[in-house]
C-alpha cells in the first residue's frame, strides 16, 4: 500500500470480536477447483516460541499442530513481499499458500491503457530489472550513473504492455551510489532476502484476477494514484480509470462479494458507490495518516469521517500504528483514533504487518510501529503477536494486510472463530 473471540485470554466475547471473527475464510466456491493446501512454514512457530511467558503465548503454542486453513483475516499485502518480489506471480502464489484469504494487486497502467500490478506507476527502477535492460532508455528519467539527481524514474506508463511483461520483478530496493546498473539493483534490507528473485513474473491485473480465482482467494485491488495528465490522455478521466478496474473484475465473472476495492482517493470510493454499488458497498478507503511526511499528513477528522459515512463508506484502512497505543502500565491498548473510527460505525482493516524489522524492537522499526517509539511493549520480533491480539480482540479489525501472511494466518486459525463464507 502507498503511502490495514471466543473466550481465551479474557474469557469475554464482545460484539466487535464476533464481527471480526465471522469475516470468513477464502472463496470456498473456487469454481469447483480444489483450494491450495495451506503451508505456514517455520516463521510463525519461531515467533510464538520466542514470546515471553503469557496466557497469549500458551494459547498460541497450543495450536502448533493446526489444522490450518485460509482465512480472510489474513490479507496478502502485495502477495508475500517480505521475501518474494512484490506483485509477482510468485509472491501471489506464496501469499495464497500461506493462508491469505485475500490477495492484493495494486493497479496501475501501461502506455497502451492496460492495467497491471505495481505498487506505483513509477517504481520500476527499484522493483524490476528495467535499468539493466534496453528499456532503461524508455524511462521518464533513465538510470545514468551513481548519485544522479533526479533519481531514475521508470513508469509503467512509459511502456507498452509487451514491454512491461518483458521485465522481471525484484525486491524493491536500490543502491543510488552504485556505478553500474546491476549494482544499482542491490540494497535489499537484511531482514528481507534475495533468495526468491530467480523468478519474478510480472502480472497484469487480469492475470492476477485469474490467479486469485484459481487459488480460491478473494480480491483487494487498489487503484493507484498516477500522473493525472497521463490518466486523462489514456482513459479520458479519473472516473474512467476507476471504472476500468471494475470492468476487468466484471469481465472475469468475479462475484462482487469477493472484492474489496481500495483507494486513497475518496472520489474513487464515491464513484464506485454511486456507479458500481455492488462493488462499492465494501470498498476500502485508505487512510494516509503519516506524521513522518513533510509536511505531516494528519489523521482523518471527525468531520471528514462524518462526511464519508454520509457518502456510504463502510470500511476505513488506517496505518497500523494509528490504531494502537501504550498505556501507563506498559501494555498495548487501542488508540483514541481507533475508538473514534470504530465508534462511528466503520469497519477497520489496518496496514501493514510484517513490513518492518522488529528484531531490535518497535523504536528502530519505524513507521508501522510509531505507537511505541521507546520499545516499552514491543522489545523484539515475537512481541508483534501482542499487537495483533489487541487489534483483533480490542479494536475488532476485520483483517490485516501482511507482507508474510503465514504469521497472521497462524494467529487467526488459533484465536478466531472463523465461519466459512461469513462477512
KEKE-3310 file (N, C-alpha, C; in steps of 0.2 Angstrom, whole numbers, plus 5000, padded with zeros to 4 digits):
npx = (5004:5001:5010:4973:4938:4930:4931:4946:4959:4954:4942:4930:4917:4915:4904:4911:4922:4915:4911:4923:4927:4919:4922:4927:4932:4943:4938:4927:4920:4927:4925:4924:4936:4950:4955:4971:4983:4986:5001:5011:5025:5041:5041:5030:5030:5042:5041:5031:5037:5047:5041:5038:5033:5016:4998:4993:5004:5004:4991:4993:5004:4997:4991:5000:5000:4990:4974:4977:4970:4964:4961:4951:4955:4968:4977:4985:4998:5003:5006:5017:5027:5038:5048:5047:5048:5038:5021:5022:5019:5024:5025:5011:5007:5014:5008:4995:4997:5001:4989:4983:4967:4963:4971:4981:4982:4990:4984:4989:4994:4998:5007:4998:4986:4983:4979:4990:4999:5007:5016:5017:5015:5027:5038:5047:5061:5066:5060:5060:5070:5073:5082:5094:5091:5088:5076:5078:5081:5068:5063:5055:5065:5079:5091:5107:5119:5130:5123:5114:5104:5089:5083:5082:5068:5056:5042:5027:5018:5027:5029:5024:5012:5018:5031:5032:5029:5040:5049:5057:5053:5059:5066:5061:5071:5087:5103:5109:5122:5128:5139:5136:5122:5118:5123:5116:5104:5104:5104:5094:5086:5092:5083:5075:5076:5085:5083:5072:5072:5075:5065:5053:5039:5030:5014:4998:4983:4972:4977:4981:4968:4963:4972:4970:4957:4959:4966:4957:4955:4951:4949:4958:4960:4969:4967:4979:4986:4991:5000:4991:4989:4993:4984:4972:4975:4975:4964:4954:4948:4948:4938:4934:4946:4944:4933:4937:4945:4935:4928:4936:4936:4922:4921:4929:4920:4919:4913:4905:4905:4916:4926:4936:4938:4950:4956:4966:4960:4946:4937:4937:4931:4918:4914:4913:4903:4892:4891:4894:4887:4887:4900:4905:4900:4908:4920:4936:4942:4957:4967:4978:4986:5001:5013:5026:5029:5033:5026:5018:5005:4989:4978:4962:4948:4935:4924:4927:4926:4912:4907:4911:4904:4891:4892:4892:4903:4910:4921:4936:4954:4967:4985:4994:5000:4992:4981:4984:4991:5002:4999:4998:5003:5012:5006:4999:4986:4970:4970:4965:4961:4957:4946:4938:4935:4930:4919:4911:4905:4912:4920:4936:4952:4968:4985:5003:5006:5021:5030:5041:5057:5058:5068:5075:5066:5052:5055:5067:5061:5052:5040:5027:5026:5026:5018:5025:5038:5049:5051:5044:5033:5035:5048:5055:5055:5045:5036:5027:5015:5008:5003:4995:4985:4979:4974:4965:4956:4952:4952:4945:4947:4943:4952:4969:4982:4997:5014:5019:5009:5008:5011:5000:4989:4992:4989:4975:4969:4971:4966:4954:4936:4932:4920:4916:4913:4907:4905)
npy = (4994:5011:5024:4985:4930:4921:4914:4916:4923:4933:4928:4934:4937:4949:4960:4967:4958:4947:4951:4953:4940:4933:4936:4928:4914:4910:4911:4899:4893:4894:4890:4876:4871:4863:4871:4878:4870:4874:4880:4885:4886:4889:4901:4907:4899:4900:4914:4913:4904:4912:4921:4930:4921:4920:4921:4923:4918:4904:4900:4902:4893:4881:4878:4873:4862:4863:4861:4871:4883:4893:4911:4925:4935:4936:4945:4946:4956:4964:4952:4942:4950:4951:4942:4938:4945:4959:4960:4950:4934:4924:4929:4931:4918:4913:4920:4915:4902:4903:4905:4917:4924:4934:4942:4955:4966:4980:4992:4999:5007:5004:5012:5009:5008:4997:4988:4984:4976:4984:4993:5007:5019:5023:5015:5006:5006:5003:4991:4982:4974:4984:4995:4988:4984:4987:4994:5004:5016:5020:5026:5039:5046:5040:5028:5034:5034:5035:5042:5050:5065:5071:5056:5040:5037:5027:5022:5013:5018:5022:5012:5000:4986:4974:4977:4980:4967:4960:4962:4958:4955:4961:4962:4976:4989:4998:5004:5019:5025:5016:5011:5004:4998:4986:4985:4995:4989:4982:4982:4977:4976:4968:4961:4956:4946:4940:4928:4923:4928:4923:4920:4932:4935:4947:4954:4956:4965:4958:4945:4943:4942:4931:4921:4923:4918:4905:4900:4901:4913:4929:4946:4961:4974:4989:5004:5014:5030:5041:5049:5063:5069:5059:5049:5055:5057:5043:5037:5046:5051:5052:5045:5036:5028:5023:5015:5006:4997:4990:4985:4975:4966:4963:4957:4946:4938:4939:4938:4951:4951:4945:4955:4968:4983:4996:5012:5027:5039:5048:5051:5040:5030:5036:5036:5022:5018:5025:5022:5008:5000:4987:4983:4994:4994:4987:4994:5000:5013:5020:5027:5039:5044:5051:5055:5057:5062:5076:5090:5084:5072:5073:5064:5057:5068:5070:5077:5074:5060:5059:5065:5055:5044:5048:5048:5034:5026:5012:5004:5008:5010:5012:5016:5004:5009:5019:5014:5009:5011:5014:5010:5017:5007:5000:4992:4986:4995:5000:5014:5031:5036:5024:5020:5031:5029:5017:5019:5027:5018:5012:4999:4991:4989:4987:4992:4989:4973:4964:4971:4977:4978:4970:4965:4972:4978:4990:5004:5006:5001:5009:5017:5009:5006:5016:5019:5015:5021:5019:5006:5000:4991:4983:4974:4965:4954:4944:4950:4955:4948:4952:4964:4961:4954:4963:4972:4963:4958:4969:4981:4976:4972:4969:4962:4960:4968:4960:4957:4945:4933:4921:4923:4930:4921:4910:4915:4919:4907:4900:4909:4914:4912:4908:4907:4899:4908:4919:4937)
npz = (5000:4998:5002:5037:5105:5104:5120:5127:5132:5139:5142:5137:5126:5114:5104:5094:5093:5088:5076:5069:5070:5061:5049:5039:5028:5014:4997:4995:4985:4972:4959:4958:4959:4968:4983:4987:4997:5013:5019:5032:5035:5045:5051:5059:5070:5075:5080:5089:5099:5103:5111:5127:5143:5144:5145:5132:5124:5128:5123:5109:5108:5110:5098:5089:5081:5072:5064:5049:5039:5025:5028:5028:5037:5036:5025:5010:5007:4993:4989:4995:5002:5010:5007:4994:4977:4976:4970:4960:4951:4958:4971:4974:4973:4984:4995:4995:4997:5010:5017:5015:5013:5005:4992:4987:4973:4967:4957:4942:4926:4909:4895:4884:4889:4897:4912:4926:4938:4950:4963:4962:4949:4944:4949:4944:4942:4954:4958:4948:4935:4925:4923:4919:4907:4889:4890:4899:4892:4889:4900:4910:4917:4914:4922:4924:4931:4946:4960:4954:4951:4946:4954:4945:4936:4932:4923:4923:4913:4904:4896:4884:4885:4881:4882:4896:4901:4898:4908:4923:4940:4956:4972:4981:4980:4981:4976:4977:4975:4967:4954:4942:4932:4937:4950:4955:4957:4969:4987:4995:5011:5026:5033:5024:5009:4995:4990:4983:4971:4959:4950:4944:4940:4931:4932:4924:4929:4925:4924:4937:4943:4938:4943:4957:4957:4953:4964:4974:4982:4988:4982:4983:4975:4973:4967:4960:4963:4950:4937:4933:4920:4911:4915:4911:4897:4893:4898:4898:4909:4928:4933:4923:4923:4936:4933:4924:4931:4938:4928:4923:4933:4932:4919:4921:4928:4942:4958:4966:4980:4983:4982:4988:4984:4984:4988:4990:4986:4989:4980:4971:4979:4981:4968:4965:4974:4969:4956:4954:4963:4969:4970:4976:4989:4999:4997:5001:5010:5010:5023:5024:5034:5041:5051:5049:5036:5025:5022:5037:5036:5042:5053:5049:5052:5063:5057:5043:5043:5046:5035:5025:5030:5028:5014:5011:5014:5021:5026:5033:5031:5041:5044:5053:5066:5070:5076:5088:5105:5119:5136:5153:5161:5153:5143:5128:5120:5112:5102:5104:5092:5085:5093:5090:5076:5076:5084:5077:5068:5058:5049:5051:5043:5045:5040:5039:5043:5047:5039:5044:5052:5066:5075:5084:5092:5093:5092:5083:5072:5065:5054:5055:5068:5076:5087:5098:5102:5111:5114:5124:5125:5113:5112:5104:5090:5091:5099:5091:5090:5102:5098:5087:5093:5101:5091:5085:5096:5104:5096:5086:5072:5055:5047:5042:5032:5027:5025:5026:5025:5033:5046:5051:5048:5056:5069:5067:5064:5076:5086:5082:5079:5065:5052:5038:5023:5030:5032)
capx = (5000:5005:5010:4977:4934:4928:4935:4953:4963:4950:4936:4924:4916:4911:4901:4916:4926:4912:4911:4929:4928:4915:4924:4926:4938:4944:4932:4926:4917:4933:4923:4924:4943:4952:4960:4978:4985:4989:5008:5014:5032:5043:5041:5025:5032:5048:5039:5027:5041:5051:5037:5039:5028:5010:4992:4993:5009:5001:4986:4996:5008:4993:4989:5006:4999:4985:4975:4977:4966:4964:4956:4951:4958:4975:4977:4992:5000:5007:5007:5021:5033:5044:5054:5046:5047:5031:5016:5023:5015:5027:5023:5004:5006:5016:5003:4989:4999:5002:4983:4979:4961:4963:4977:4981:4985:4990:4983:4992:4993:5004:5006:4993:4980:4982:4980:4995:5000:5014:5014:5017:5015:5034:5043:5050:5068:5069:5056:5061:5077:5072:5088:5099:5089:5087:5070:5080:5080:5061:5061:5055:5071:5083:5097:5113:5126:5130:5121:5111:5099:5084:5084:5079:5060:5054:5035:5023:5015:5032:5030:5018:5011:5023:5037:5031:5029:5047:5054:5057:5052:5065:5065:5061:5077:5092:5110:5110:5129:5131:5142:5134:5115:5117:5124:5110:5098:5105:5101:5089:5087:5095:5078:5072:5080:5085:5083:5067:5072:5077:5059:5049:5035:5026:5007:4993:4978:4968:4981:4980:4962:4963:4976:4966:4951:4961:4968:4951:4956:4947:4952:4958:4964:4970:4968:4984:4986:4995:5001:4984:4989:4993:4977:4967:4976:4974:4957:4949:4946:4950:4932:4935:4951:4941:4928:4941:4947:4929:4926:4940:4933:4916:4923:4931:4915:4921:4907:4907:4906:4923:4930:4937:4941:4953:4959:4967:4957:4939:4932:4936:4926:4912:4912:4911:4897:4887:4890:4895:4886:4888:4907:4906:4897:4913:4926:4940:4945:4964:4969:4986:4989:5008:5016:5033:5029:5035:5023:5015:4998:4986:4973:4955:4945:4928:4920:4928:4923:4905:4906:4912:4899:4885:4893:4891:4909:4909:4927:4942:4960:4972:4991:4993:5002:4987:4976:4987:4995:5005:4996:5003:5006:5016:5003:4997:4979:4968:4971:4959:4959:4954:4940:4934:4933:4925:4913:4907:4902:4916:4924:4943:4957:4974:4991:5004:5010:5027:5034:5047:5062:5057:5072:5078:5060:5047:5058:5071:5057:5050:5033:5022:5027:5027:5015:5029:5045:5054:5052:5041:5029:5037:5055:5058:5050:5040:5031:5022:5009:5004:5000:4990:4980:4975:4970:4959:4951:4950:4950:4940:4948:4940:4958:4975:4987:5003:5019:5021:5003:5008:5011:4993:4985:4993:4985:4968:4967:4971:4962:4947:4931:4930:4915:4917:4908:4905:4907)
capy = (5000:5018:5029:4989:4929:4916:4916:4913:4926:4937:4925:4938:4938:4956:4961:4968:4952:4942:4954:4951:4933:4930:4939:4922:4911:4912:4910:4892:4891:4892:4887:4869:4869:4862:4876:4877:4867:4880:4878:4891:4886:4889:4908:4909:4895:4904:4920:4911:4901:4917:4926:4929:4918:4924:4917:4923:4913:4897:4898:4901:4887:4875:4877:4872:4856:4865:4862:4877:4885:4900:4915:4932:4939:4936:4948:4946:4963:4964:4945:4940:4954:4950:4938:4937:4951:4961:4960:4945:4928:4920:4932:4930:4911:4912:4923:4911:4896:4904:4905:4923:4923:4939:4944:4962:4969:4987:4993:5005:5006:5005:5017:5007:5008:4990:4988:4980:4976:4988:4997:5014:5020:5025:5012:5001:5007:4999:4985:4977:4974:4988:4999:4984:4982:4992:4998:5010:5022:5022:5028:5046:5048:5034:5027:5036:5034:5035:5048:5055:5069:5067:5049:5036:5037:5022:5021:5008:5022:5024:5006:4996:4980:4969:4979:4979:4960:4958:4964:4954:4958:4960:4965:4984:4992:5001:5007:5025:5026:5011:5013:5000:4997:4979:4987:4999:4985:4979:4986:4973:4976:4962:4957:4953:4942:4940:4921:4921:4933:4920:4922:4937:4936:4952:4952:4961:4964:4952:4939:4942:4940:4923:4918:4923:4914:4898:4899:4902:4918:4935:4951:4968:4978:4996:5009:5018:5037:5041:5056:5065:5070:5053:5046:5059:5055:5036:5034:5051:5054:5048:5041:5031:5024:5019:5011:5001:4992:4986:4982:4969:4961:4960:4953:4939:4935:4939:4939:4957:4949:4943:4960:4974:4988:5001:5018:5033:5044:5047:5051:5034:5026:5038:5034:5015:5018:5028:5019:5001:4999:4980:4983:4999:4993:4985:4997:5001:5019:5020:5032:5040:5047:5050:5061:5057:5065:5083:5091:5079:5071:5072:5059:5059:5071:5068:5080:5070:5053:5060:5065:5048:5040:5050:5046:5027:5022:5007:5002:5013:5007:5016:5013:5000:5012:5024:5011:5007:5015:5010:5013:5019:5001:4997:4987:4989:4996:5003:5021:5035:5036:5018:5021:5036:5026:5011:5022:5030:5013:5010:4993:4993:4985:4991:4990:4983:4968:4960:4975:4981:4974:4971:4961:4976:4982:4995:5010:5006:4998:5014:5020:5005:5004:5023:5020:5013:5023:5018:4999:4999:4985:4979:4974:4960:4952:4940:4954:4958:4945:4956:4970:4958:4952:4969:4974:4958:4957:4975:4986:4972:4973:4964:4958:4965:4967:4957:4955:4937:4931:4915:4925:4932:4915:4906:4919:4919:4900:4898:4913:4917:4908:4909:4903:4900:4912:4925:4944)
capz = (5000:4997:5007:5036:5100:5109:5126:5128:5137:5144:5143:5136:5119:5113:5098:5090:5092:5084:5069:5066:5069:5056:5042:5034:5025:5007:4992:4995:4979:4968:4953:4958:4959:4975:4985:4989:5004:5017:5022:5035:5036:5052:5054:5065:5076:5078:5083:5095:5103:5106:5116:5134:5145:5145:5143:5124:5121:5130:5119:5103:5107:5110:5091:5084:5076:5067:5057:5047:5033:5023:5031:5025:5041:5033:5018:5007:5005:4988:4989:5001:5000:5015:5004:4987:4974:4977:4964:4955:4952:4964:4978:4975:4975:4991:4999:4995:5001:5017:5020:5014:5010:5001:4990:4984:4967:4967:4950:4938:4919:4904:4889:4879:4893:4900:4919:4928:4946:4953:4969:4960:4942:4943:4954:4940:4943:4960:4959:4942:4932:4919:4922:4916:4900:4884:4891:4903:4888:4889:4907:4911:4919:4914:4926:4920:4934:4953:4964:4949:4953:4950:4954:4940:4936:4926:4924:4919:4908:4899:4892:4881:4889:4879:4886:4903:4903:4897:4913:4929:4947:4961:4979:4980:4984:4976:4979:4972:4974:4963:4947:4937:4933:4941:4957:4957:4959:4976:4993:4999:5018:5029:5036:5019:5006:4988:4989:4979:4965:4952:4945:4947:4934:4932:4931:4923:4933:4923:4926:4945:4945:4936:4948:4963:4956:4953:4971:4979:4986:4986:4978:4985:4971:4975:4961:4962:4960:4944:4933:4930:4913:4908:4916:4906:4890:4891:4900:4897:4916:4933:4934:4918:4926:4941:4930:4920:4936:4940:4921:4922:4938:4930:4914:4923:4932:4949:4962:4970:4987:4984:4980:4992:4980:4988:4985:4995:4984:4991:4974:4968:4983:4979:4961:4965:4977:4965:4949:4954:4970:4971:4971:4981:4996:5003:4995:5007:5010:5013:5027:5023:5040:5041:5054:5047:5030:5025:5028:5040:5034:5048:5053:5047:5057:5064:5051:5037:5044:5046:5028:5022:5032:5024:5007:5011:5016:5027:5028:5034:5032:5043:5045:5060:5072:5072:5080:5095:5110:5125:5142:5158:5163:5148:5139:5121:5120:5107:5102:5104:5085:5084:5096:5086:5070:5077:5087:5071:5065:5052:5050:5050:5040:5045:5036:5036:5047:5044:5035:5047:5056:5074:5079:5090:5095:5089:5090:5076:5066:5061:5053:5057:5075:5079:5094:5104:5100:5116:5115:5130:5124:5108:5113:5100:5084:5094:5103:5086:5092:5107:5095:5083:5098:5103:5085:5084:5101:5107:5091:5082:5065:5050:5044:5042:5027:5030:5020:5027:5028:5037:5053:5053:5047:5062:5074:5065:5065:5083:5091:5080:5077:5058:5049:5031:5019:5033:5031)
cpx = (5004:5006:5011:4973:4930:4931:4941:4957:4959:4943:4929:4923:4912:4908:4906:4921:4922:4911:4917:4930:4924:4916:4925:4933:4938:4938:4932:4923:4922:4931:4925:4931:4945:4957:4967:4979:4988:4995:5011:5021:5034:5042:5036:5027:5038:5046:5036:5032:5046:5047:5039:5033:5022:5004:4991:4998:5006:4996:4989:5000:5003:4990:4994:5004:4993:4978:4974:4974:4966:4959:4957:4954:4965:4975:4984:4994:5005:5009:5010:5027:5039:5050:5053:5045:5040:5027:5019:5019:5018:5025:5015:5003:5008:5011:4997:4991:5000:4995:4980:4973:4959:4970:4977:4985:4985:4989:4985:4991:4999:5002:5000:4987:4978:4983:4985:4996:5007:5011:5013:5017:5023:5039:5047:5058:5070:5065:5056:5068:5077:5079:5094:5097:5089:5081:5072:5079:5073:5059:5060:5061:5076:5089:5103:5119:5125:5127:5117:5105:5095:5086:5081:5072:5058:5047:5032:5020:5021:5032:5023:5017:5016:5029:5037:5032:5036:5052:5053:5057:5058:5062:5065:5066:5082:5098:5111:5117:5132:5134:5140:5126:5114:5118:5119:5104:5099:5101:5096:5090:5089:5089:5074:5077:5080:5085:5078:5067:5074:5071:5055:5044:5030:5019:5003:4987:4973:4971:4980:4973:4961:4966:4973:4960:4953:4963:4963:4952:4952:4952:4952:4962:4964:4971:4973:4983:4991:4996:4994:4984:4989:4987:4972:4968:4974:4967:4952:4947:4948:4944:4932:4940:4948:4936:4932:4943:4941:4927:4930:4938:4927:4917:4925:4926:4916:4914:4909:4908:4913:4928:4930:4941:4944:4955:4960:4963:4949:4935:4932:4931:4919:4909:4909:4904:4891:4886:4891:4894:4887:4896:4909:4904:4903:4920:4929:4944:4952:4965:4976:4989:4997:5011:5023:5034:5031:5031:5019:5008:4994:4981:4967:4952:4938:4923:4921:4925:4915:4903:4906:4906:4892:4886:4892:4897:4908:4916:4933:4948:4966:4979:4990:4995:4996:4982:4978:4990:4998:5002:5001:5006:5011:5013:5000:4989:4977:4969:4965:4956:4955:4947:4935:4931:4928:4919:4908:4904:4906:4919:4931:4948:4964:4980:4997:5008:5016:5031:5040:5051:5061:5062:5075:5072:5057:5051:5062:5066:5053:5042:5028:5021:5028:5023:5019:5037:5050:5054:5049:5037:5032:5045:5059:5053:5044:5034:5025:5015:5004:5000:4994:4984:4976:4971:4964:4954:4949:4948:4944:4940:4945:4946:4963:4980:4994:5008:5021:5014:5003:5007:5004:4988:4986:4989:4978:4966:4967:4966:4955:4943:4929:4925:4915:4911:4906:4908:4905)
cpy = (5006:5021:5035:4987:4923:4918:4912:4917:4930:4933:4928:4938:4945:4956:4962:4962:4947:4945:4952:4944:4930:4933:4934:4920:4913:4910:4902:4889:4889:4889:4880:4867:4868:4868:4874:4874:4873:4877:4885:4891:4888:4896:4909:4905:4898:4910:4918:4908:4906:4922:4924:4925:4922:4919:4917:4918:4906:4895:4897:4894:4881:4874:4875:4866:4857:4862:4869:4878:4892:4904:4922:4937:4941:4939:4949:4953:4963:4956:4942:4943:4954:4947:4937:4944:4953:4961:4956:4939:4924:4923:4931:4922:4910:4914:4918:4904:4897:4906:4912:4922:4928:4941:4951:4963:4976:4989:4999:5003:5007:5010:5016:5006:5001:4991:4982:4981:4978:4992:5004:5014:5020:5022:5007:5001:5003:4992:4980:4978:4979:4992:4995:4982:4988:4997:5004:5016:5024:5026:5036:5049:5042:5034:5029:5036:5035:5042:5053:5059:5073:5060:5046:5036:5033:5020:5016:5011:5024:5018:5003:4990:4975:4971:4978:4971:4957:4958:4958:4957:4957:4963:4973:4987:4994:5004:5013:5027:5021:5014:5009:4999:4991:4981:4991:4995:4981:4983:4983:4973:4969:4958:4954:4948:4942:4932:4919:4925:4930:4920:4927:4939:4941:4950:4958:4960:4958:4945:4937:4940:4933:4919:4917:4918:4906:4896:4899:4907:4924:4940:4958:4972:4985:5000:5014:5025:5036:5048:5058:5066:5064:5049:5049:5057:5048:5034:5040:5055:5049:5043:5035:5026:5020:5014:5005:4996:4987:4982:4975:4964:4958:4956:4946:4935:4934:4941:4946:4956:4947:4948:4966:4979:4993:5007:5023:5039:5043:5047:5045:5030:5029:5036:5027:5014:5020:5024:5011:4999:4992:4980:4988:4998:4991:4988:4999:5008:5019:5027:5034:5044:5046:5056:5062:5061:5073:5086:5085:5078:5069:5066:5062:5062:5068:5071:5076:5063:5054:5061:5059:5044:5042:5048:5038:5023:5018:5004:5007:5008:5011:5012:5010:5004:5017:5021:5009:5012:5011:5014:5014:5013:4997:4992:4990:4990:5000:5011:5025:5036:5030:5018:5025:5032:5021:5014:5025:5024:5010:5003:4995:4987:4988:4988:4993:4979:4965:4965:4979:4976:4975:4967:4966:4981:4987:5001:5010:5004:5003:5015:5015:5004:5011:5024:5018:5014:5021:5011:4997:4992:4980:4979:4969:4958:4948:4944:4956:4954:4948:4961:4967:4956:4957:4972:4969:4958:4964:4980:4982:4973:4968:4959:4963:4963:4964:4955:4948:4934:4925:4917:4927:4925:4911:4909:4918:4912:4898:4902:4915:4912:4909:4904:4904:4904:4918:4931:4948)
cpz = (5000:5003:5002:5034:5102:5115:5126:5133:5142:5146:5141:5128:5118:5106:5093:5088:5087:5077:5066:5065:5063:5049:5037:5032:5018:5003:4991:4989:4974:4962:4952:4959:4967:4977:4987:4996:5007:5021:5025:5036:5043:5055:5060:5071:5079:5082:5090:5101:5107:5110:5123:5137:5146:5143:5135:5121:5122:5125:5112:5102:5107:5103:5086:5079:5072:5069:5055:5040:5031:5027:5028:5030:5039:5026:5015:5004:4999:4987:4996:5001:5005:5012:4997:4984:4974:4970:4958:4956:4958:4971:4979:4977:4982:4996:5000:4998:5008:5021:5019:5010:5005:4999:4986:4978:4967:4959:4947:4931:4915:4899:4885:4883:4896:4908:4921:4935:4947:4959:4967:4952:4940:4947:4950:4941:4949:4961:4953:4940:4926:4918:4919:4909:4895:4886:4896:4899:4887:4895:4906:4913:4919:4920:4922:4924:4942:4955:4959:4953:4947:4949:4947:4941:4930:4928:4920:4912:4903:4894:4889:4886:4888:4882:4893:4905:4902:4903:4919:4936:4951:4967:4978:4984:4978:4980:4975:4971:4969:4956:4941:4938:4937:4948:4959:4960:4965:4981:4997:5006:5021:5031:5031:5015:4998:4986:4984:4973:4958:4947:4949:4941:4935:4930:4929:4928:4931:4925:4934:4947:4944:4941:4955:4963:4957:4960:4976:4984:4984:4984:4982:4981:4973:4969:4963:4959:4954:4942:4930:4923:4909:4909:4911:4899:4888:4892:4899:4904:4921:4934:4929:4920:4931:4938:4927:4925:4937:4934:4921:4927:4935:4924:4915:4927:4939:4953:4966:4977:4989:4983:4986:4989:4985:4984:4991:4992:4985:4985:4971:4972:4981:4973:4961:4968:4973:4959:4949:4961:4973:4973:4976:4988:5001:5001:5002:5006:5014:5016:5026:5028:5041:5044:5052:5040:5031:5020:5031:5037:5040:5048:5051:5053:5058:5059:5045:5038:5044:5039:5024:5024:5029:5017:5006:5012:5022:5030:5028:5035:5034:5043:5053:5066:5074:5076:5087:5099:5115:5132:5147:5162:5158:5143:5133:5122:5114:5108:5102:5097:5083:5087:5093:5080:5071:5080:5082:5067:5059:5054:5048:5048:5040:5041:5039:5041:5043:5039:5038:5051:5063:5078:5085:5093:5090:5087:5084:5070:5062:5060:5056:5064:5079:5086:5100:5102:5105:5118:5122:5130:5119:5108:5108:5095:5087:5097:5098:5088:5097:5103:5091:5087:5100:5097:5084:5089:5104:5102:5087:5075:5061:5048:5044:5036:5030:5024:5021:5030:5033:5044:5056:5053:5053:5068:5073:5066:5072:5087:5088:5077:5070:5056:5042:5027:5023:5031:5036)
residu = (UNK:UNK:UNK:UNK:UNK:UNK:UNK:UNK:UNK:UNK:UNK:UNK:UNK:UNK:UNK:UNK:UNK:UNK:UNK:UNK:UNK:UNK:UNK:UNK:UNK:UNK:UNK:UNK:UNK:UNK:UNK:UNK:UNK:UNK:UNK:UNK:UNK:UNK:UNK:UNK:UNK:UNK:UNK:UNK:UNK:UNK:UNK:UNK:UNK:UNK:UNK:UNK:UNK:UNK:UNK:UNK:UNK:UNK:UNK:UNK:UNK:UNK:UNK:UNK:UNK:UNK:UNK:UNK:UNK:UNK:UNK:UNK:UNK:UNK:UNK:UNK:UNK:UNK:UNK:UNK:UNK:UNK:UNK:UNK:UNK:UNK:UNK:UNK:UNK:UNK:UNK:UNK:UNK:UNK:UNK:UNK:UNK:UNK:UNK:UNK:UNK:UNK:UNK:UNK:UNK:UNK:UNK:UNK:UNK:UNK:UNK:UNK:UNK:UNK:UNK:UNK:UNK:UNK:UNK:UNK:UNK:UNK:UNK:UNK:UNK:UNK:UNK:UNK:UNK:UNK:UNK:UNK:UNK:UNK:UNK:UNK:UNK:UNK:UNK:UNK:UNK:UNK:UNK:UNK:UNK:UNK:UNK:UNK:UNK:UNK:UNK:UNK:UNK:UNK:UNK:UNK:UNK:UNK:UNK:UNK:UNK:UNK:UNK:UNK:UNK:UNK:UNK:UNK:UNK:UNK:UNK:UNK:UNK:UNK:UNK:UNK:UNK:UNK:UNK:UNK:UNK:UNK:UNK:UNK:UNK:UNK:UNK:UNK:UNK:UNK:UNK:UNK:UNK:UNK:UNK:UNK:UNK:UNK:UNK:UNK:UNK:UNK:UNK:UNK:UNK:UNK:UNK:UNK:UNK:UNK:UNK:UNK:UNK:UNK:UNK:UNK:UNK:UNK:UNK:UNK:UNK:UNK:UNK:UNK:UNK:UNK:UNK:UNK:UNK:UNK:UNK:UNK:UNK:UNK:UNK:UNK:UNK:UNK:UNK:UNK:UNK:UNK:UNK:UNK:UNK:UNK:UNK:UNK:UNK:UNK:UNK:UNK:UNK:UNK:UNK:UNK:UNK:UNK:UNK:UNK:UNK:UNK:UNK:UNK:UNK:UNK:UNK:UNK:UNK:UNK:UNK:UNK:UNK:UNK:UNK:UNK:UNK:UNK:UNK:UNK:UNK:UNK:UNK:UNK:UNK:UNK:UNK:UNK:UNK:UNK:UNK:UNK:UNK:UNK:UNK:UNK:UNK:UNK:UNK:UNK:UNK:UNK:UNK:UNK:UNK:UNK:UNK:UNK:UNK:UNK:UNK:UNK:UNK:UNK:UNK:UNK:UNK:UNK:UNK:UNK:UNK:UNK:UNK:UNK:UNK:UNK:UNK:UNK:UNK:UNK:UNK:UNK:UNK:UNK:UNK:UNK:UNK:UNK:UNK:UNK:UNK:UNK:UNK:UNK:UNK:UNK:UNK:UNK:UNK:UNK:UNK:UNK:UNK:UNK:UNK:UNK:UNK:UNK:UNK:UNK:UNK:UNK:UNK:UNK:UNK:UNK:UNK:UNK:UNK:UNK:UNK:UNK:UNK:UNK:UNK:UNK:UNK:UNK:UNK:UNK:UNK:UNK:UNK:UNK:UNK:UNK:UNK:UNK:UNK:UNK:UNK:UNK:UNK:UNK:UNK:UNK:UNK:UNK:UNK:UNK:UNK:UNK:UNK:UNK:UNK:UNK:UNK:UNK:UNK:UNK:UNK:UNK:UNK:UNK:UNK:UNK:UNK:UNK:UNK:UNK:UNK:UNK:UNK)
# end
